[in-house]
Amino acid sequence: MLFANFAEAVAEGRSKAQAAALRAQRKEIVAKKLYEPRRDAQVFLTPSSELGAGMIVLVEAGDFIPADGEVIEGVASVDESAITGESAPVIREAAVTSAR
């Protein structure tokens, strides 16, 4: 029991330290902001710190994702290993809505 508590405390300390290190390395990413949810819409380069809820950005292969969000068109393979510690990329897809 003592060892289990110690191991859990060490793991929690490591994850907090890793999160702090990632925050320290945070840098400004330029986002490709769109005013319309179309791939061929005009692109405006915007600092990620100026993005807000409801804004639409275009992310293409090899781009860094500028903020947390939802895939509205297409499919994304996201490497979250630096944050989650998982080794496999996460697949995100656009939500499918059924027509009534």
C-alpha positions in Angstrom: 0.0 0.0 0.0 2.8 2.4 0.9 4.6 1.7 -2.4 1.4 2.2 -4.4 0.9 5.6 -2.8 4.5 6.6 -3.3 4.4 5.5 -7.0 1.2 7.5 -7.6 2.7 10.6 -6.0 5.8 10.3 -8.1 3.7 9.9 -11.3 1.6 12.9 -10.4 4.7 15.0 -9.7 6.2 14.1 -13.1 3.0 14.9 -15.0 2.8 18.3 -13.3 6.4 19.0 -14.1 5.9 18.0 -17.7 2.8 20.3 -18.0 4.8 23.2 -16.5 7.7 22.6 -19.0 5.2 22.5 -21.9 3.7 25.8 -20.7 7.2 27.4 -20.5 7.9 26.3 -24.1 4.6 27.7 -25.4 5.1 29.8 -28.5 2.9 31.9 -30.6 1.6 30.0 -33.6 0.1 31.7 -36.7 -3.4 30.4 -37.4 -5.1 30.4 -40.8 -8.4 32.0 -39.8 -11.4 31.7 -42.2 -14.5 33.8 -42.1 -16.6 31.1 -43.8 -16.5 27.3 -43.2 -15.3 26.6 -46.7 -11.8 25.2 -47.7 -11.6 27.8 -50.6 -12.5 30.8 -48.4 -10.1 33.6 -48.0 -7.4 33.0 -45.4 -6.3 35.6 -42.8 -3.1 34.9 -40.9 -3.9 35.5 -37.2 -1.8 34.9 -34.0 -3.3 32.0 -32.1 -3.6 34.1 -28.9 -6.2 36.2 -30.7 -8.4 33.2 -31.5 -11.7 32.8 -29.7 -14.7 30.6 -29.4 -16.6 30.0 -32.7 -13.7 31.0 -35.0 -12.8 28.7 -37.8 -9.2 27.9 -38.8 -7.8 25.8 -41.6 -5.2 23.2 -40.5 -3.4 21.3 -43.3 -1.0 18.4 -43.2 2.1 19.3 -41.2 0.6 22.3 -39.5 0.6 22.9 -35.8 -2.9 23.1 -34.3 -3.2 26.6 -32.9 -6.0 26.0 -30.3 -8.3 23.3 -29.0 -11.3 22.8 -31.2 -13.5 20.5 -33.2 -13.0 19.1 -36.6 -15.9 20.4 -38.8 -14.7 18.9 -42.1 -12.4 16.0 -42.9 -10.3 13.9 -40.7 -7.2 14.7 -38.6 -4.5 12.5 -37.2 -3.3 14.4 -34.1 0.0 13.6 -32.3 -0.8 14.4 -28.6 2.1 12.4 -27.2 3.9 15.5 -25.8 0.8 16.2 -23.7 -0.8 12.9 -22.9 2.2 10.6 -23.0 0.4 8.2 -25.3 2.5 6.8 -28.2 -0.2 6.4 -30.8 -1.7 9.4 -32.6 -5.4 10.2 -32.0 -7.8 10.2 -35.0 -10.3 13.0 -35.0 -13.2 13.2 -37.5 -15.9 15.7 -38.3 -19.1 15.0 -36.4 -21.7 13.3 -38.5 -25.2 14.8 -38.1 -28.2 12.9 -39.3 -30.9 14.8 -41.4 -34.4 14.4 -40.2 
